[in-house]
Amino acid sequence: MNTWSLRASRDRTYQDRHEAGRVLAEQLVSYRDRPEVLVLGLARGGVPIAWEVASYLHAPLDVFVVRKLGVPQWQELAMGAVASGGGLVLNDELVNRLGIDDDTIAETIRHETAEIERREQAYRGGAPPPDLTGRTVILVDDGIATGATMLAAVRAVRAARRVVVAVPVGPPTVSGQLMEEADELVCSSTPPQFEAVGQAFADFHQISDDEVRRLLAQPGEG
């Protein structure tokens, strides 16, 4: 049976993702200098935060790609998420309510899987993903809203010995399913009036592929 802990502090605003990463890293100090730890930043917005975490923990950093499955004609509305390695989450209630058929779901998954493969090539240049066997994997994103993308990531890395979810912001009631499937959940801020992840950042610009590559190639300072 998995165990979890939720560490949340007061409502706060971060200057940018790097500041959020430094705050989050301090809450993960128990994982510092542990050779089995691997930090995975969810592309793209989670990578700057993960870079700060990996630097502070003296841990290796890699990238992990997760894609939202948008509802046809309402792409901002997520019916689920798919991750590198095949992790999949579907919102069955939404799918049934909107009458989305299996062929549409399958085509959306195919489309987003192709984008995952493109990004994997762009970030790794053909290098294989890291071996997760026996590792403690810390999955880092810039925040949790519905929890679907992070849940897909958790399911995709279950080959790891321990899976820790770490984010700088999320709603006061985080997905119960996410806490059941991860071994630990660390959330630095839970605004009582949570509306979107971006509300916690003064600078929440879209991260580019080039910025992801630069951070992955840049050694940490920790």
C-alpha positions in Angstrom: 0.0 0.0 0.0 1.3 3.4 -1.0 1.8 6.1 1.6 1.6 9.8 1.0 2.2 13.1 2.8 1.0 16.6 1.8 3.2 19.5 2.8 1.5 22.8 2.1 2.3 26.3 3.3 0.5 29.6 3.0 -0.8 31.1 -0.2 2.0 32.8 -1.9 3.1 34.3 -5.2 6.4 33.3 -6.9 8.4 35.7 -9.0 9.0 33.0 -11.6 9.4 29.2 -11.9 13.0 29.4 -10.7 12.0 30.9 -7.4 9.2 28.4 -7.1 11.8 25.6 -7.6 14.0 26.9 -4.9 11.1 27.0 -2.4 10.0 23.5 -3.4 13.6 22.1 -3.2 13.9 23.1 0.5 10.8 21.0 1.2 12.5 18.0 -0.4 15.7 18.2 1.6 15.3 14.7 2.9 16.2 13.5 -0.6 19.4 15.4 -0.8 22.6 13.5 -1.6 20.8 10.3 -2.1 22.3 8.4 -5.0 19.0 6.7 -6.0 17.2 10.0 -6.5 16.3 11.1 -10.1 14.4 14.3 -10.8 12.1 14.4 -13.8 10.7 17.7 -15.0 7.4 17.6 -16.9 7.9 19.4 -20.2 7.8 22.1 -20.7 6.8 24.3 -17.7 8.1 21.9 -15.0 11.6 21.8 -16.3 12.9 25.2 -14.8 11.4 24.2 -11.5 12.9 20.7 -11.7 16.3 22.2 -12.6 16.3 24.1 -9.3 15.2 21.0 -7.4 17.9 18.8 -8.9 20.6 21.4 -8.3 19.7 21.7 -4.6 19.4 17.9 -4.1 22.6 17.1 -6.0 20.5 14.8 -8.1 20.5 14.1 -11.9 17.8 15.8 -14.0 15.9 14.5 -17.0 12.8 15.5 -18.8 9.4 13.8 -18.9 6.8 14.5 -21.5 3.0 14.5 -20.8 0.3 15.7 -23.2 -3.2 16.8 -22.4 -5.9 15.0 -24.4 -8.1 17.9 -25.5 -11.8 17.5 -26.3 -12.4 18.0 -30.1 -13.5 21.6 -30.8 -12.7 22.5 -27.2 -9.0 21.8 -27.0 -8.6 23.7 -23.7 -11.0 21.2 -22.1 -9.1 18.0 -21.1 -10.7 14.6 -21.4 -7.5 13.1 -20.1 -3.7 12.9 -20.6 -1.1 10.6 -22.0 2.6 10.4 -21.0 5.9 9.1 -22.2 6.0 5.3 -21.6 2.3 4.9 -22.1 0.8 6.3 -18.9 -2.9 7.2 -19.7 -5.7 8.9 -17.8 -9.2 9.4 -19.1 -12.0 11.4 -17.6 -14.7 8.8 -18.2 -17.5 11.0 -16.8 -16.7 13.8 -19.2 -16.2 11.4 -22.2 -19.6 9.8 -21.5 -21.3 13.2 -20.9 -20.1 14.6 -24.2 -20.6 11.4 -26.2 -17.0 11.1 -27.4 -16.6 7.9 -29.3 -13.7 5.4 -29.1 -12.4 6.3 -32.5 -12.1 10.0 -31.6 -10.3 9.1 -28.4 -7.9 6.8 -30.2 -7.1 9.4 -32.8 -6.5 12.0 -30.1 -4.1 9.6 -28.3 -2.3 8.9 -31.6 -1.9 12.6 -32.3 -0.6 13.5 -28.8 1.7 10.4 -28.7 3.3 11.7 -32.0 4.0 15.0 -30.3 5.5 13.2 -27.3 7.8 11.4 -29.6 8.8 14.7 -31.4 9.6 16.3 -28.1 11.5 13.3 -26.8 13.7 13.6 -29.9 14.0 17.3 -29.6 15.1 17.2 -25.9 17.2 14.0 -25.9 18.4 13.7 -29.5 17.8 10.0 -29.7 19.3 9.2 -26.3 17.2 6.6 -24.3 15.3 7.6 -21.3 16.8 6.8 -17.9 16.4 3.4 -16.3 14.0 3.8 -13.4 14.6 0.4 -11.7 15.4 0.9 -8.1 15.2 4.7 -8.3 13.3 7.2 -6.3 11.7 9.4 -9.0 10.7 13.0 -8.1 8.2 14.2 -10.7 8.1 18.0 -10.8 5.6 20.3 -12.6 4.8 24.0 -12.3 1.5 23.1 -10.6 -1.5 20.8 -10.4 -4.9 21.9 -11.6 -7.1 18.8 -12.3 -4.2 16.4 -11.6 -4.7 14.4 -14.9 -1.3 15.1 -16.5 0.5 14.3 -13.3 -1.5 11.1 -12.7 -0.6 10.0 -16.2 3.1 10.6 -15.4 2.9 8.7 -12.1 1.4 5.7 -13.9 4.1 5.8 -16.6 7.0 5.7 -14.0 5.7 3.0 -11.7 8.8 0.9 -12.5 10.5 3.1 -10.0 10.9 2.0 -6.4 9.3 5.2 -5.1 7.5 8.0 -6.8 7.3 11.5 -5.3 5.1 14.2 -6.8 6.4 17.7 -6.2 4.7 21.0 -7.2 4.8 24.6 -6.0 1.1 25.2 -6.2 -2.2 23.3 -6.3 -5.8 23.4 -5.2 -6.7 22.9 -1.5 -8.3 19.6 -2.4 -5.8 17.8 -4.5 -6.9 14.7 -6.5 -7.5 11.8 -4.1 -6.6 9.4 -6.9 -3.2 11.1 -7.3 -2.4 10.8 -3.6 -3.4 7.1 -3.7 -1.1 6.3 -6.7 2.0 8.4 -5.7 4.1 7.5 -2.7 4.4 11.1 -1.6 2.9 14.5 -2.6 4.7 17.7 -1.8 2.8 20.9 -2.6 4.3 24.2 -1.4 1.2 26.4 -1.7 -2.5 25.8 -1.8 -4.4 29.0 -2.4 -7.9 29.0 -0.9 -9.3 30.6 -4.0 -7.5 28.4 -6.5 -8.4 29.1 -10.2 -5.3 28.3 -12.3 -1.6 27.4 -11.8 -0.6 30.7 -13.4 -2.1 32.8 -10.6 0.8 31.8 -8.3 3.4 33.4 -10.6 4.3 37.0 -11.5 6.1 35.6 -14.6 4.4 32.6 -16.1 5.7 32.8 -19.7 5.5 29.8 -22.0 8.6 27.7 -21.9 10.2 27.0 -25.3 11.9 23.8 -26.5 15.1 25.8 -26.6 14.8 26.7 -23.0 14.2 23.1 -22.0 17.3 22.0 -24.0 19.4 24.7 -22.4 18.4 23.8 -18.9 19.0 20.1 -19.5 22.5 20.8 -20.8 23.3 23.2 -17.9 24.9 21.7 -14.8 23.2 22.5 -11.5 24.8 24.9 -9.0 23.9 22.9 -5.9 
